[in-house]
Amino acid sequence: MAKALPDPVTCKAGCAQTVITPPIGVSLAGYFHDRVAKSVRDDLHAKAMVVEHDGRRIALVAVDLISIDAETTELARELINAELGIPSQHVMVCATHTHTGPEVREGGVVPINTVWRDKLPRYIADTVRSAIANMATVTLRVGSAQAEGYSFNRLFRMKDGSEHFGKRGREDEVIGPAGPIDPQLQTLSLVDAKGKLRGLLVNFALHPDVIGGGSADFISADWPGEVGRAVAGMCGHEVVTVFLQGTCGDINHVTHDPTHLPRGGPVKAVQIGQGLAGVAMYAAERAEPMTALSLDGRIKTLSIPYYTRDEKLLAELAPLRAKERRSPFEQYTLERGEGWPHDGENADVPVQVLRIGDMGLVALPAEIFVRIGLGIKHYSPAPATFVVELANARASTYVPTTDQAERGAYGAKPILSRWLCADAGRRLADAAVTMLHQLWG
């Protein structure tokens, strides 16, 4: 006789979104030269999912921005705690990483609209409030599917042991990709008693620099926005899709093989968005409801050494200093290298871990190389582990693996893209796995 399945457990949960599109004329983030927005292709949003059970709430928020800083996160958490009673350790705020949104990072190469940026904590708190107002009795369902053919490792290992971004012009030197990809797309769906989808969380690792490139002059949420539109088109326009960016520090959308498919621009963004929305729905429709549910979370702040300049780096800056004319990228590299203020210092790096029933969530504050995310998943005790980058703070631009930190590729270049010591990725991963095991007891 077949063993009876335990009954699904219900809880309260809801989603909401708030338009956060800045005014025309803002400078766009993501490149080493100024791109000014002349139009809005599609709105940017703050999107939130709130889950409540046994007197506890967890709030997950994604904003269509290049990154999120610690001050914005802390101000938002203070508002959410004071007004809605959700403690800081149960609130996660992350960025989707669109490269056609406003600059929000201090010390960059383009100006910031500070009047608009200072509204972000209120936008985030109000979106969480709206998600609570939209709560319904639901079951939670974690789904997973493989989304092959959308993501590619953009770094290559060379015969001399170095690594490079792309292989164009160096084909004879390439011995293989520098790392793997993570094709797993994961979902957390809210389903009511009638079987209707009330909200969707999607976690996938793919750099969203598709729709505009270096010549973009418009605002857009890129392909994560297209995922949300496609899901709403299938399931109803009231369905909000909250996208959590996976570990894609060395991952992008550019295939290394000949193809008739588009390689970039709006058509490619739509293709990726619709394709991943289809995979997400496939995963969600096959997902079983949770039969046990507990909510918990914690944050640990690590003290990790910053990179400290050495003779090798100073020697690399000398030829740039001697040039009469420099490209924007060269000028930025020189200024960052000469003005680096953190020699001999340590950074405060927050690692957050959340538990929602069968689902573990790890939130890391930088662009993380994919192998680190895969390692966290491998050693996690959770049946499903979502690893989210660009969350809660900006402790570095990129965090490569310890093995790749000294190989010279973009994402591992000290100061320019790697702010922390070479071993930072291992330290983050070890802390995350340890905290997950603590939550699973």
ROKE-706976 format. One record per atom (N, C-alpha, C): residue in one letter; z, x, y. Coordinates in steps of 0.05 Angstrom, whole numbers, plus 5000, padded with zeros to 4 digits. Example, Ala and Ser with C-alpha at 12.3 -4.5 7.8 and 13.67 -1.06 7.14 Angstrom:
2
A515652644886
A515652464910
A515652644934
S514252574955
S514352734979
S515752585001
//
This chain:
441
M500050174976
M500050005000
M500050185025
A498250125044
A498050285068
A500550265085
K501350485096
K503650495113
K503050365139
A504950185148
A504450045173
A504750225197
L502950195216
L503050355240
L505250255259
P506650425273
P508550335293
P507150185315
D508550005328
D507349855350
D506850025374
P504649965389
P504250105414
P506550055434
V507250255450
V509250225470
V507950155497
T509149985512
T508049915538
T509750035560
C508450055583
C509850165607
C508450045631
K509450115655
K508150035680
K506550275690
A504150225699
A502550445710
A500450325728
G499550485747
G497450395765
G496050635779
C493650575790
C492150775804
C491250675831
A490650855849
A489650775875
A488151015887
Q486550955908
Q485151165922
Q485151105952
T485051315968
T485051295997
T482851476007
V481151376025
V479051536037
V480351736056
I479651996053
I480752206070
I478552366084
T476152246086
T473852386097
T474452476126
P474052736132
P474552826159
P472252756178
P472552796204
P470352736222
P468052926219
I465652826226
I463252996227
I463853226246
G462753456240
G463153696256
G465153896245
V466553816223
V468454006211
V466954226197
S468154456194
S467054676179
S467654636149
L465654686133
L465954646104
L466954896090
A468654866070
A469955086056
A468355166032
G468655426024
G467555515999
G465555746001
Y464755826025
Y462856046027
Y463956236048
F462556466051
F463356676069
F461956656096
H460756426102
H459656376128
H460156086135
D459956016160
D460655746170
D458455556164
R459055336152
R457255106148
R458554866161
V457154746179
V458354516195
V457154256184
A458954066179
A458153806168
A456753636190
K454253556184
K452753386202
K452653096193
S453453046169
S453352776158
S455352756134
V455752506125
V457452456102
V455652336080
R455252486059
R453652386036
R455352186020
D457852256015
D459652066002
D462552146010
D464351946010
D467051986021
D468652166002
L470552306015
L472652446000
L475052265997
H476552305975
H478852125970
H481252285961
A483552165966
A486052225951
A486352015930
K486652095905
K486851905882
K489451955868
A490851735861
A493451765848
A493751585823
M495151685804
M496051525781
M499151555779
V500451325777
V503351325774
V504051185748
V505851315732
V506751195707
V509751165709
E510750925700
E513650865701
E514650775674
H516850885665
H518050805639
H520950885639
D522750705630
D525550755628
D526850865653
G525950745676
G527150825701
G526051075714
R524151205701
R522951455711
R520051405719
R519151555739
R516351545748
R515151825750
I512651845743
I511052095747
I508652015763
A508052175784
A505752135801
A503852375799
L501352325793
L499252525792
L497252465813
V496752655831
V494952615854
V492852835854
A490352755858
A488052935862
A486752875889
V486153085904
V484853065930
V482153205929
D480153095941
D477453215942
D477353435963
L478653655956
L478753885974
L478254145959
I477854365973
I477454625961
I479954715947
S482254665960
S484854745948
S487054585962
I489454625953
I491854505965
I493854725969
D495354705992
D497254915998
D500154815993
A501955005992
A504754935985
A506054756006
E505354806032
E506654646053
E505754356051
T503154306047
T502254026045
T503553896021
T503654035998
T504953915974
T507853845979
E509354035991
E512153985996
E512653756015
L511053746037
L511453526055
L510753256042
A508753256025
A508053006011
A510252935992
R511353125977
R513453075958
R515952965973
E516553075996
E518852976011
E518552686019
L516152616028
L515552336035
L515752156011
I514652245988
I514652085964
I517452045953
N519052255954
N521852235945
N523452055963
A523152085989
A524751936008
A524051636008
E521451586006
E520451306009
E520051165982
L519551315961
L518851185935
L520651265912
G522451455917
G524451535898
G523451705874
I521151825877
I520151995855
I520952285862
P522452425844
P523352695850
P520952895850
S521353115864
S519153305868
S518053405842
Q519753455822
Q518853565797
Q517053375781
H517053115789
H515352915776
H512852845793
V512253005813
V509952965830
V508153205828
M505653175820
M503653385819
M501353325838
V500553515854
V498353485873
V496353705867
C493853635863
C491853835857
C489353785873
A487553975874
A484953955887
A482753945867
T480653785872
T478353785855
T476554025858
H476754165881
H475354415887
H472554365897
T471954145909
T469254105921
T468754325942
H466354425943
H465454625963
H463954485986
T464054225987
T462954076010
T465053896023
G467354006025
G469553876039
G470554056061
P472453966077
P473354126100
P474954366092
E474854576109
E476554806104
E479454726110
V481254806092
V484154746095
V485854996092
R484555226087
R486055466081
R486255646105
E488655726111
E489155916133
E488056186126
G487056326146
G486156606142
G483356626131
G481856406130
G479156416120
G477156496142
V474656466136
V472456556154
V471456326172
V472356086167
V471455856183
V473855706194
P473455566217
P475755436230
P476655186214
I479155106220
I480454876208
I480854656228
N480354406221
N481054186238
N483954116231
T485854236246
T488654206240
T489753926244
V488553786264
V489453506269
V488953336244
W486653366232
W486053216207
W487653326184
R487853586181
R489253696158
R492253616158
D493453596181
D496253526183
D496853236174
K494753076170
K495152806161
K495252786130
L494553006117
L494352996088
L496952916073
P499253016081
P501652926067
P502052616068
R501452496091
R501752206094
R499652066076
Y497152166076
Y495052056059
Y495952056030
I497052276021
I497952305993
I500152115987
A502152106004
A504451925999
A503551635999
D501851556018
D500951276019
D499251205994
T497751395983
T496151345959
T498051295935
V500151455933
V502151405912
V503451135916
R504051055941
R505150795946
R503250565936
S500750605942
S498750405934
S498450385903
A498650615890
A498550615861
A500950465849
I503250495861
I505650345852
I505150045856
A503949975879
A503449695885
A501449575865
N499649745854
N497649655835
N498549665805
M501149715801
M502149745774
M501749485757
A501149525732
A501049305713
A502249405686
T502749225669
T503749295642
T501449395625
V501549635615
V499349765601
V500349915578
T498449995561
T498850205541
T497450455551
L498550695544
L497350945551
L495851055527
R493451165532
R491751265510
R490551525518
V491051735502
V489952005507
V487452035489
G485252095502
G482752135488
G481652415492
S479852495474
S478652755475
S475852745463
A473952895475
A471252925465
A470153185475
Q468153285461
Q466753535469
Q464353475487
A464353605510
A462153565529
A460553825530
E458753855510
E457154095507
E454854095527
G454054335536
G451654355552
G451954325582
Y454454285591
Y454954255620
Y456154495633
S457654655617
S459154885629
S458255145616
F458255355632
F457355625623
F459155835635
N459856035620
N461356255632
N459556415650
R460356455675
R458556575695
R458856875697
L460656995680
L461057285681
L459957415655
F458957665658
F457757805635
F458958085633
R459458165608
R460358435602
R457958615600
M458158855612
M456059045613
M456659275593
K454559435588
K454859655569
K456959855577
D457359885603
D459360085613
D462159975614
G462559725604
G465259605604
G465959445628
S464259455649
S464759295673
S463759005668
E464458825687
E463558545685
E462258465712
H460258285710
H458858205734
H458457905734
F458257795758
F457557515762
F454557485758
G453757345736
G450957315730
G449757565719
K447257535709
K445957765696
K443157825708
R442457675729
R439757715741
R439458005751
G437358135743
G436858415751
G438358615734
R440158515716
R441658705700
R441358635670
E439258495663
E439058395636
E439158615615
D438158855621
D438159075601
D440959185597
E442859135616
E445559235614
E447459045601
V446758785599
V448558585589
V448858605559
I451358585550
I451858575521
I453058305512
G453558125531
G454457865524
G456157735545
P456657475542
P458457335562
P461157465562
A462457475585
A465057595588
A467357425577
G466757175572
G468856995562
G467756745551
P469456565541
P468556315529
P468256095550
I467755855541
I467955615557
I469955435544
D470655215558
D472355015546
D470954745549
P469454665528
P467954415530
P469554165525
Q472154185520
Q473753945515
Q474253785540
L473453535540
L474053345561
L476253165551
Q478353135567
Q480652975559
Q481052745578
T482052525568
T482552285585
T485352175579
L486452055599
L488851885597
L488051615609
S487951405593
S487151145603
S489350945603
L489350775623
L491250555626
L489750295617
V490750165596
V489349935585
V491349705584
D490549475595
D492349245596
D492249075571
A493748865570
A493948705545
A491348575537
K489548535556
K486948415550
K484848625543
G485648885541
G483849095534
G482249205557
K483049125582
K481549215605
K482549485615
L480749665622
L481449915633
L482449885662
R484849975667
R486049955694
R486150215710
G485550435697
G485450685710
G484950905690
L483851135700
L482951345681
L483551615694
L484651795677
L485052075685
L483052235668
V481652425681
V479752595668
V480352885673
N480453055653
N480953335655
N478653485642
F477253655658
F474953815648
F474654065665
A473754275653
A473654535667
A470754595674
L470054555700
L467354615710
L467454645740
H466654875751
H466654925779
H464954715794
P465954575814
P464354375829
P463154495854
D461254675850
D459654785872
D456754735865
V456054485863
V453454405853
V451654275874
I452854095890
I451253905905
I449954035930
G451154245941
G450154335966
G449454635969
G451154805957
G450755085959
G451155195987
G450155435992
G450655566017
G449355446041
S447455266037
S446055136060
S447054846065
A449154766051
A450154486054
A450954436083
D450254196093
D451154106120
D452053816119
F453253746096
F454153476092
F456853476076
I458353266079
I460853236064
I460353086038
S461553186017
S461253055991
S463453135972
A464152955953
A466053025932
A464753165909
D462053215910
D460553345889
D460753185863
W460353315840
W460053165815
W462653025807
P465153125814
P467452955807
P467352675820
G466252665844
G465952405857
G463952235842
E461852355831
E459852205815
E460952105789
V462852255777
V464252155753
V465651895759
G467151885781
G468551645789
G466751415794
R464551465808
R462651245814
R461351135788
A460751315769
A459451225745
A461451065728
V463951155726
V465950995711
V466350725724
A466550715750
A466850455764
A464450275759
G462050395758
G459750235752
G459750115725
M461050245706
M461150145678
M463449955675
C465750005688
C468249865682
C469249685704
G467949695727
G468949525749
G469649705773
H468949625797
H469349785820
H472249825828
E474049665816
E476949705821
E478149925804
V476650025784
V477650235767
V477450505781
V479750635784
V479950895797
V480051115776
T478351325780
T478351555762
T479551785777
V481751895767
V483152125778
V482252375763
F480852555777
F479752785764
F481653025768
L482453155746
L484053395746
L482353625737
Q481953825755
Q480254045748
Q481554225728
G480054295707
G481054475686
G480754765695
T481354955677
T481355235684
T478455335684
C477255345708
C474455415710
C473955645729
G475855835731
G475456055749
G473056225743
D472156225718
D469756385710
D467656195698
I467655945705
I465855745693
I464155605715
N461555585711
N459955415729
N457855265713
H456055125727
H454154945715
H451455065709
V451055325714
V448455445713
V447855555686
T445955425672
T445155525646
T443755795648
H444055955628
H442856225628
H440156225614
D439355995604
D436855965590
D434755805606
P432155845600
P430155685614
P430655385610
T430155225630
T430554935628
T428854785648
H428054545640
H426654365658
H428654185674
L431154195666
L433154035680
L433754165707
P434754005726
P435454115752
P437654325750
R437654515768
R439654735768
R441754695789
G441254525809
G443154485830
G442254265848
G443854205869
G443253995888
G444253725880
P443753515896
P444653245890
P443753145863
V441353195855
V440353095829
V442053205806
K442653465808
K444353595787
K447153475788
A448253435811
A450953325813
A451153045800
V449152885805
V449052615793
V448752645763
Q446952825754
Q446552855725
Q449252935711
I450653125723
I453153215711
I455252985712
G455352855735
G457352635739
G456952405719
Q454452325716
Q453852105698
Q454252185669
G453452435662
G453852525635
G456752555627
L458352665645
L461152695639
L462652435639
A461752245656
A462851975655
A462351845628
G459951885617
G459351785591
G461151905569
V461552165571
V463352295551
V466252195555
A467052155580
A469752055585
A470151775573
M468151605576
M468451335565
M468351345534
Y466851515523
Y466751555494
Y469551635484
A470851835498
A473451925491
A475551705494
A475451555517
A477351355522
A477151115503
E474751035496
E474450805478
E475350865450
R475551115442
R476451185415
R479451255414
A480751255437
A483551345439
A485451135429
E487451225413
E489551045403
E491751015424
P492950785425
P495250755444
P497650915434
M499251015454
M501651155447
M503650965434
T505151065415
T507250895402
T510050995408
A510251205424
A512851295435
A512251415462
L514151385480
L513651475508
L516251575521
S516051815531
S518251925548
S516852075571
L518152065594
L517152195618
L519152415627
D518052655633
D519752865641
D518053075656
G519353255671
G517853455685
G519753665696
R518553905700
R520154115712
R518354315726
I519454465745
I517954665760
I519554925759
K518155145753
K519455405754
K517855585773
T519155715791
T517755895810
T518156185800
L515856305794
L515856585784
L515556775808
S516757005805
S516357225825
S514457425813
I511957425823
I509857595811
I508957795832
P508758045826
P507858245846
P505058185856
Y504758215882
Y502058215894
Y500558475885
Y497958465887
Y496358705885
Y497158895908
T497359145902
T497959345923
T495559535924
R494559585949
R492159745952
R492560035941
D490460135930
D490460405919
D488060565930
E487860815922
E485660985932
E482960875925
K482760765901
K480160655893
K479160445911
L480860255919
L480060045937
L479360145964
L481060325974
L480560436001
L477860596002
A477160715979
A474660855978
A472260665978
E472660425967
E470560225967
E470060115995
L472160116011
L471960006039
L470560196058
A470660456052
A469660666070
A466660626077
P464860586058
P462060546065
P461560286081
L463160086077
L462959836093
L463759896122
R465860046125
R466760116152
R464660276167
A463160446153
A461160616165
A458560466173
K458060226162
K455660086168
K455659966196
E453359986210
E453159866236
E452859566235
R451359466215
R450959186211
R451959096184
R453558886183
R454758796158
R454058506154
S453658426129
S453358146123
S455958006126
P455957736128
P458557596130
P460457656107
F459357686083
F460957756060
F462158036062
E460558226072
E461558506075
E463658516097
Q463258366119
Q465158356140
Q467858246131
Y467658026116
Y470057896105
Y471558096086
T470058226069
T471258416050
T472658636065
L471458746086
L472658966101
L475158866115
E475058636128
E477358536143
E479658476124
R479058356101
R481258296082
R482458546071
G480758736064
G481758986053
G483459146072
E482659166097
E484059326117
E486559176127
G486458906126
G488758756137
G490658646116
W490358726091
W492058626069
W494958676075
P496658466077
P499458496086
P501458516064
H500658506038
H502558466016
H503058705998
D502258946007
D502859175990
D505859195984
G506559215958
G509259245950
G510958995950
E509658765956
E511158515957
E510758345932
N512458145929
N512257945908
N511557675919
A510057515903
A509257245910
A511057045895
D511656825908
D512956595895
D510756415883
V510656395857
V508456255843
V509656025827
P509255775836
P510355545821
P508655475796
V510055425774
V508855315750
V510155045744
Q508554835742
Q509654575736
Q508754475709
V510554355694
V509954235668
V510953955668
L509353765659
L510053485657
L509553385628
R511253195621
R510753055595
R510452755600
I508252645589
I507752355589
I507252285560
G509252215545
G508952155517
G507752375501
D505452335489
D504052535473
D502652745490
M502552705516
M500952875533
M502753075548
G502053335547
G503253535564
G501353605586
L502353665609
L500653745632
L501853995644
V500154195648
V500954445660
V499354475686
A500754515708
A499554535735
A499954825745
L497654965751
L497755245760
L496455265788
P497455445805
P496655445833
P494555645840
A492255645827
A490055825833
A487655745816
E485355885820
E483155855802
E483656035778
I483755915754
I484756045731
I482456095711
F482156345701
F480056395681
F480556235656
V478356145644
V478555945623
V480056035598
R479956295592
R481356385568
R484456345571
I485456345595
I488356295599
I488956005592
G487255825602
G487655545595
G487455485565
L485555615552
L485255575523
L487755685509
G488855905518
G491256005505
G493655825508
I493955705532
I496155505535
I495855275517
K493355165514
K492954945496
K493555025467
H492755265460
H493155355432
H496055365424
Y497755465442
Y500655495436
Y502355265445
S501255065456
S502754835465
S503754665442
P506154555443
P507154375422
P506154085426
A504954025449
A504153755455
A501653685438
P501453435428
P498953355415
P496453385432
A496853345458
A494553385477
A495753525502
T494353735511
T495253885534
T493053905555
F493653795578
F491753815601
F492654055618
V490954245622
V491554475639
V490054445665
V491454435688
V490254365714
V490554605733
E488454685745
E488554905765
E488654795793
L488954975812
L488954905841
L491054685847
A493454725835
A495454515837
A497954615852
N498854455871
N501454475884
N501654705905
A500054905903
A500355135921
A497755305919
R497655515935
R495455705934
R496655985932
A497356055908
A498656315903
A496656545901
S494156485896
S492056675895
S489456525897
T487256655901
T484656515898
T484056485869
Y483956715854
Y483356715826
Y485556845810
V485856775785
V487556915766
V485956965741
P485057215737
P483557285712
P485557355690
T484457395666
T486057505644
T486857795650
T488957885637
T489758165640
T487558355633
D486058285612
D483858445602
D481658465623
Q481158255637
Q478858245656
Q479558325684
A482158355690
A482958395718
A481858655730
E481358855714
E480459115724
E477559175719
R476058965711
R473259015704
R471258965726
G472158885750
G470558885773
G468958635780
A469058425764
A467458195769
A468658025791
Y466957855804
Y467957665823
Y469957485809
G472157435822
G474457295810
G476557485801
A475857745798
A477857945791
A478058165812
K476258155833
K476358365854
K478958345870
P480458555871
P482958545886
P482558465915
I484458315925
I484658215953
I482458015958
L479958075953
L477757885958
L478157635942
S478757655916
S479157415900
S481557425882
R482757655878
R485157675862
R487357785879
W489357625885
W491557705902
W493957825886
L494157755861
L496557825846
L495958055827
C498058155815
C497758385797
C496058305773
A495158505759
A493258455737
A494358285715
D496958285711
D498258145689
D499257865697
A498457765720
A499457505729
A498657275711
G496257285700
G495357065682
G497157035658
R497757265645
R499557255622
R502257135629
R503357215652
R505957125660
R505956815665
L503856725677
L503556435682
L503356285655
A501756385637
A501356255611
A503956255595
D505356475594
D507856495579
D509856295590
A510056285616
A512056095628
A511255805622
A508755745623
A507855465618
A508455385589
V507755565570
V508255505542
V511255475536
T512855655547
T515755635544
T516855375554
M515955285578
M516855035590
M515954795573
L513554805562
L512554585545
L514354565521
H515054785508
H516854775485
H519654665492
Q520554725516
Q523054615525
Q522954305528
L520754215539
L520353925541
L520153785515
W519053915495
W518653795469
W521053845451
G523054005461
G525654025447
G525454165420
//
